[in-house]
C-alpha cells in the first residue's frame, strides 16, 4: 500500500480510491492524499504551496483554486444526507392491495323451526 505520515500526508497508489481525503499531485507527478482538515493556508507563489497546521509545507501541481474546490467537494460529501434504501419487497407485497380476493360470506345457518 502507500506510506502515511503523522502530519496528515499520505503517499498512495493512484488506483486506490480514498473518499475521506483529497487527492493532489507533487511536482514530481507522484500522487498524494492530504487530510483537508489539516490545511492552514494555500499560496500561489508561483507554485502552489500548502501549509499544514503542523507548519509542514507541501508543493503541488494543482492551483490553489483546484485545491480549494477539492476541499469544498470533500466537505460536501461529509455533510451530504445519507440515503436510506428500504429493503426489497417480497413478491407477495407487490400485489395491488385493491385486488385482494373476496372472502365468501359464511352461509346462514337454518333457524330453528318453531313448533
Residue frames as a rotation matrix with the C-alpha (Angstrom) as fourth column:
UNK 1
0.591 0.806 0.000 0.00
0.806 -0.591 0.000 0.00
0.000 0.000 -1.000 0.00
UNK 2
0.408 -0.421 0.810 1.22
0.186 -0.831 -0.525 3.58
0.894 0.365 -0.260 0.46
UNK 3
-0.453 -0.623 -0.637 3.11
0.822 -0.014 -0.570 5.40
0.346 -0.782 0.519 3.11
UNK 4
0.577 0.687 0.442 1.37
0.374 -0.703 0.606 7.79
0.727 -0.184 -0.662 5.53
UNK 5
-0.648 -0.759 0.066 2.91
0.362 -0.383 -0.850 10.35
0.671 -0.527 0.522 7.83
UNK 6
-0.323 0.510 -0.797 1.50
0.933 0.032 -0.358 11.56
-0.157 -0.860 -0.487 11.12
UNK 7
-0.742 -0.052 -0.668 1.29
0.133 -0.989 -0.071 15.10
-0.657 -0.142 0.741 9.83
UNK 8
0.177 0.960 -0.217 -1.67
-0.162 -0.189 -0.968 14.39
-0.971 0.206 0.123 7.52
UNK 9
0.088 -0.213 -0.973 0.11
-0.985 -0.166 -0.053 13.41
-0.151 0.963 -0.224 4.30
UNK 10
0.285 0.002 0.958 -0.24
-0.050 0.999 0.013 10.03
-0.957 -0.052 0.285 2.63
UNK 11
-0.373 -0.382 -0.846 1.54
-0.903 -0.062 0.425 8.84
-0.215 0.922 -0.322 -0.50
UNK 12
0.007 0.534 0.846 -0.77
-0.183 0.832 -0.523 6.22
-0.983 -0.150 0.104 -2.00
UNK 13
-0.807 -0.219 0.548 -1.01
0.441 0.394 0.807 4.37
-0.393 0.893 -0.221 -5.29
UNK 14
-0.837 0.451 -0.309 -3.22
-0.539 -0.777 0.325 6.23
-0.093 0.439 0.894 -7.79
UNK 15
-0.547 0.658 -0.518 -5.58
-0.095 0.567 0.819 3.27
0.832 0.496 -0.248 -8.24
UNK 16
-0.632 0.306 -0.712 -6.58
0.770 0.345 -0.536 3.38
0.082 -0.887 -0.454 -4.57
UNK 17
-0.160 0.678 0.717 -9.83
0.229 -0.681 0.695 5.32
0.960 0.276 -0.047 -4.19
UNK 18
-0.688 -0.098 -0.719 -9.76
0.725 -0.085 -0.683 7.24
0.006 -0.992 0.129 -0.93
UNK 19
0.054 0.840 0.540 -13.00
0.633 -0.447 0.632 9.08
0.772 0.307 -0.556 -0.20
UNK 20
0.637 0.283 -0.717 -12.01
0.770 -0.259 0.583 10.65
-0.021 -0.923 -0.383 3.10
UNK 21
0.013 -0.695 -0.719 -9.22
0.329 -0.676 0.659 12.99
-0.944 -0.245 0.220 1.98
UNK 22
0.842 0.272 -0.466 -8.26
-0.293 -0.495 -0.818 14.96
-0.453 0.825 -0.337 -1.12
UNK 23
0.451 -0.664 0.597 -6.00
0.808 0.588 0.044 13.73
-0.380 0.463 0.801 -3.91
UNK 24
0.790 -0.311 -0.529 -3.20
-0.418 -0.904 -0.092 16.06
-0.449 0.294 -0.844 -5.02
UNK 25
0.810 -0.551 0.203 -0.04
0.542 0.570 -0.617 15.72
0.224 0.610 0.760 -7.12
UNK 26
0.389 -0.780 -0.490 3.53
0.315 -0.387 0.866 16.55
-0.866 -0.491 0.095 -6.10
UNK 27
0.431 -0.292 -0.854 5.76
-0.720 -0.682 -0.131 18.41
-0.544 0.671 -0.504 -8.56
UNK 28
-0.688 -0.724 -0.040 7.41
-0.627 0.567 0.534 15.07
-0.364 0.393 -0.844 -9.48
UNK 29
-0.257 0.739 -0.623 3.94
-0.787 0.214 0.579 13.81
0.561 0.638 0.527 -10.59
UNK 30
-0.833 0.023 -0.553 3.61
0.291 0.867 -0.403 11.44
0.471 -0.497 -0.729 -7.61
UNK 31
0.107 0.952 0.288 0.08
-0.041 -0.285 0.958 11.39
0.993 -0.114 0.008 -6.21
UNK 32
-0.921 -0.269 -0.283 -0.52
0.256 0.133 -0.958 12.10
0.295 -0.954 -0.053 -2.55
UNK 33
0.156 0.986 -0.060 -3.55
0.547 -0.036 0.836 12.38
0.822 -0.163 -0.545 -0.32
UNK 34
-0.857 -0.424 0.294 -3.89
0.053 -0.639 -0.768 15.22
0.513 -0.642 0.570 2.17
UNK 35
-0.220 0.760 -0.612 -6.23
0.975 0.149 -0.165 15.48
-0.034 -0.633 -0.774 5.12
UNK 36
-0.186 0.167 0.968 -8.02
0.487 -0.840 0.238 18.72
0.853 0.516 0.075 4.24
UNK 37
0.843 0.506 -0.185 -8.83
0.383 -0.321 0.866 19.37
0.378 -0.801 -0.464 7.90
UNK 38
0.410 -0.778 -0.477 -5.11
0.738 -0.025 0.675 19.99
-0.537 -0.628 0.563 8.49
UNK 39
-0.134 -0.437 0.889 -4.64
0.867 -0.486 -0.108 22.68
0.480 0.757 0.444 5.81
UNK 40
-0.148 -0.007 -0.989 -3.81
0.713 -0.694 -0.102 26.04
-0.686 -0.720 0.108 7.37
UNK 41
0.455 0.338 -0.824 -3.44
-0.330 -0.795 -0.509 28.05
-0.827 0.503 -0.251 4.16
UNK 42
0.348 -0.256 0.902 -2.62
0.826 0.538 -0.166 27.79
-0.443 0.803 0.399 0.43
UNK 43
0.176 -0.383 -0.907 -0.28
-0.231 -0.912 0.340 30.07
-0.957 0.149 -0.249 -1.52
UNK 44
0.816 -0.086 0.572 0.34
0.573 0.256 -0.779 30.59
-0.079 0.963 0.259 -5.26
UNK 45
0.784 -0.562 -0.262 4.00
-0.433 -0.799 0.418 31.69
-0.445 -0.214 -0.870 -5.33
UNK 46
-0.408 0.528 -0.745 4.50
-0.913 -0.224 0.342 30.71
0.014 0.819 0.573 -8.34
UNK 47
-0.659 0.226 -0.718 3.90
0.053 0.965 0.256 27.04
0.750 0.130 -0.648 -7.45
UNK 48
0.426 0.851 0.307 1.04
-0.421 -0.113 0.900 26.09
0.800 -0.513 0.310 -5.16
UNK 49
-0.728 -0.663 -0.174 2.32
-0.066 0.321 -0.945 25.72
0.683 -0.676 -0.277 -1.60
UNK 50
0.491 0.864 -0.108 0.05
-0.048 0.150 0.987 24.18
0.870 -0.480 0.115 1.03
UNK 51
-0.656 -0.637 0.404 0.95
-0.440 -0.111 -0.891 24.87
0.613 -0.763 -0.208 4.65
UNK 52
0.047 0.638 -0.769 -0.46
0.432 0.681 0.591 22.45
0.901 -0.360 -0.244 7.20
UNK 53
0.833 0.332 0.442 -1.33
-0.241 -0.502 0.831 23.33
0.498 -0.798 -0.338 10.80
UNK 54
0.773 -0.608 -0.179 1.86
0.566 0.535 0.628 21.49
-0.286 -0.587 0.758 11.80
UNK 55
0.437 -0.622 -0.650 3.92
-0.403 -0.781 0.477 24.00
-0.804 0.054 -0.592 9.78
UNK 56
-0.377 -0.556 0.741 4.88
0.401 0.623 0.672 21.46
-0.835 0.550 -0.012 7.12
UNK 57
0.028 0.315 -0.949 4.75
-0.707 -0.665 -0.242 22.78
-0.707 0.677 0.205 3.56
UNK 58
-0.097 0.030 0.995 3.71
0.531 0.847 0.026 20.76
-0.842 0.531 -0.098 0.51
UNK 59
-0.458 -0.063 -0.887 4.26
-0.634 -0.676 0.376 21.93
-0.624 0.734 0.270 -3.07
UNK 60
-0.125 0.536 0.835 1.70
0.423 0.790 -0.444 20.59
-0.897 0.298 -0.326 -5.54
UNK 61
-0.868 -0.176 0.464 0.89
0.489 -0.151 0.859 20.87
-0.081 0.973 0.218 -9.26
UNK 62
0.033 0.982 0.187 -2.76
0.962 -0.082 0.261 21.83
0.272 0.172 -0.947 -8.69
UNK 63
-0.464 -0.098 0.880 -3.68
0.066 -0.995 -0.076 25.52
0.883 0.023 0.468 -8.46
UNK 64
-0.988 0.135 0.076 -4.95
-0.102 -0.200 -0.974 27.00
-0.116 -0.970 0.211 -5.21
UNK 65
-0.278 0.944 -0.180 -8.42
-0.959 -0.284 -0.009 27.18
-0.059 0.170 0.984 -6.79
UNK 66
0.015 0.228 -0.973 -8.32
-0.430 0.880 0.200 23.44
0.903 0.415 0.111 -7.62
UNK 67
-0.803 -0.357 -0.477 -7.22
0.261 0.510 -0.820 22.57
0.536 -0.783 -0.317 -4.09
UNK 68
-0.831 0.539 0.142 -10.00
-0.457 -0.513 -0.727 24.70
-0.319 -0.668 0.672 -2.58
UNK 69
-0.049 0.834 -0.550 -12.55
-0.938 0.150 0.312 23.12
0.343 0.532 0.775 -4.92
UNK 70
-0.222 -0.102 -0.970 -11.48
-0.033 0.995 -0.097 19.64
0.975 0.010 -0.224 -3.82
UNK 71
-0.984 -0.112 -0.135 -11.69
0.136 0.003 -0.991 20.64
0.112 -0.994 0.012 -0.16
UNK 72
-0.520 0.854 0.001 -15.21
-0.818 -0.497 -0.290 22.02
-0.247 -0.152 0.957 -0.68
UNK 73
0.055 0.521 -0.852 -16.28
-0.693 0.634 0.343 18.85
0.719 0.571 0.396 -2.55
UNK 74
-0.617 -0.372 -0.693 -14.82
0.200 0.778 -0.596 16.69
0.761 -0.506 -0.405 0.23
UNK 75
-0.973 0.232 0.021 -16.69
-0.094 -0.310 -0.946 18.62
-0.213 -0.922 0.323 2.92
UNK 76
-0.235 0.924 -0.301 -19.93
-0.969 -0.199 0.147 18.47
0.076 0.326 0.942 0.94
UNK 77
-0.121 0.142 -0.982 -19.61
-0.266 0.949 0.170 14.69
0.956 0.282 -0.077 0.75
UNK 78
-0.889 -0.267 -0.373 -19.14
0.269 0.355 -0.895 14.56
0.371 -0.896 -0.243 4.52
UNK 79
-0.817 0.567 -0.105 -22.23
-0.252 -0.514 -0.820 16.65
-0.519 -0.643 0.563 5.19
UNK 80
-0.593 0.611 -0.524 -24.45
-0.625 0.060 0.778 15.14
0.507 0.789 0.346 2.48
UNK 81
0.130 0.699 0.703 -27.56
-0.920 0.349 -0.178 13.42
-0.370 -0.624 0.689 3.78
UNK 82
-0.886 -0.421 0.194 -27.27
-0.355 0.885 0.302 9.68
-0.298 0.199 -0.934 3.66
UNK 83
-0.190 0.829 -0.526 -29.84
-0.859 0.119 0.498 7.88
0.475 0.547 0.689 1.57
UNK 84
-0.468 0.164 0.869 -31.80
-0.533 0.732 -0.425 5.16
-0.705 -0.662 -0.255 3.31
UNK 85
-0.565 0.244 -0.788 -32.57
-0.683 0.397 0.613 2.35
0.462 0.885 -0.057 0.93
UNK 86
0.195 0.706 0.681 -35.63
-0.928 0.358 -0.105 0.37
-0.318 -0.612 0.724 2.03
UNK 87
-0.618 -0.384 0.685 -35.36
-0.217 0.922 0.321 -3.42
-0.755 0.050 -0.654 1.94
UNK 88
-0.840 0.293 -0.456 -36.68
-0.439 0.125 0.889 -5.05
0.318 0.948 0.024 -1.18
UNK 89
-0.012 0.921 0.390 -40.31
-0.946 0.117 -0.303 -6.07
-0.325 -0.373 0.869 -1.07
UNK 90
-0.675 -0.101 0.731 -41.21
0.005 0.990 0.141 -9.71
-0.738 0.099 -0.667 -1.31
UNK 91
-0.949 0.310 0.065 -43.18
0.083 0.045 0.996 -10.71
0.306 0.950 -0.068 -4.43
UNK 92
-0.254 0.908 -0.332 -46.33
0.938 0.315 0.143 -11.02
0.235 -0.275 -0.932 -2.32
UNK 93
-0.171 0.132 -0.976 -46.01
0.567 -0.797 -0.207 -7.40
-0.806 -0.589 0.062 -1.19
UNK 94
-0.926 -0.279 -0.255 -46.00
-0.034 -0.611 0.791 -6.22
-0.377 0.741 0.556 -4.79
UNK 95
-0.491 0.824 0.282 -49.64
0.827 0.338 0.449 -7.26
0.275 0.454 -0.848 -5.38
UNK 96
-0.658 0.364 0.660 -52.05
-0.251 -0.932 0.263 -4.39
0.710 0.008 0.704 -5.52
UNK 97
-0.963 0.266 0.048 -53.96
0.014 0.226 -0.974 -4.28
-0.270 -0.937 -0.221 -2.28
UNK 98
-0.297 0.911 -0.287 -57.17
-0.832 -0.394 -0.390 -3.41
-0.468 0.123 0.875 -4.15
UNK 99
-0.031 0.241 -0.970 -57.04
-0.792 0.586 0.171 -6.75
0.609 0.774 0.173 -5.95
UNK 100
-0.820 -0.223 0.528 -57.37
-0.536 0.625 -0.568 -8.85
-0.203 -0.748 -0.632 -2.80
UNK 101
-0.702 0.598 -0.387 -59.70
0.133 0.644 0.754 -11.80
0.699 0.478 -0.532 -3.35
UNK 102
-0.114 0.761 0.639 -63.12
-0.858 -0.400 0.323 -11.53
0.502 -0.511 0.698 -1.82
UNK 103
-0.990 -0.124 0.067 -63.82
-0.140 0.798 -0.587 -13.89
0.019 -0.590 -0.807 1.04
UNK 104
-0.371 0.917 -0.150 -67.23
0.056 0.183 0.981 -15.53
0.927 0.355 -0.119 0.63
UNK 105
-0.253 0.376 0.892 -69.63
-0.913 -0.399 -0.090 -14.80
0.322 -0.836 0.444 3.41
UNK 106
-0.978 -0.051 0.203 -70.41
-0.145 0.867 -0.478 -17.59
-0.152 -0.496 -0.855 5.80
UNK 107
-0.510 0.849 -0.138 -73.71
0.032 0.178 0.983 -19.21
0.860 0.497 -0.118 4.79
UNK 108
-0.299 0.505 0.809 -76.55
-0.917 -0.388 -0.096 -18.56
0.266 -0.771 0.579 7.18
UNK 109
-0.998 0.009 -0.066 -77.47
0.031 0.941 -0.337 -21.48
0.059 -0.338 -0.939 9.38
UNK 110
-0.306 0.952 -0.009 -81.09
0.199 0.073 0.977 -22.55
0.931 0.297 -0.212 9.25
UNK 111
-0.542 0.205 0.815 -83.12
-0.769 -0.512 -0.383 -21.12
0.339 -0.834 0.435 12.07
UNK 112
-0.958 0.234 0.166 -84.89
0.106 0.825 -0.555 -23.43
-0.267 -0.514 -0.815 14.48
UNK 113
-0.552 0.833 0.036 -88.37
0.084 0.013 0.996 -24.36
0.830 0.553 -0.077 13.44
UNK 114
-0.748 0.370 0.550 -90.94
-0.662 -0.364 -0.656 -23.06
-0.043 -0.855 0.517 15.82
UNK 115
-0.722 0.423 -0.547 -93.41
0.012 0.799 0.601 -25.58
0.691 0.428 -0.582 16.74
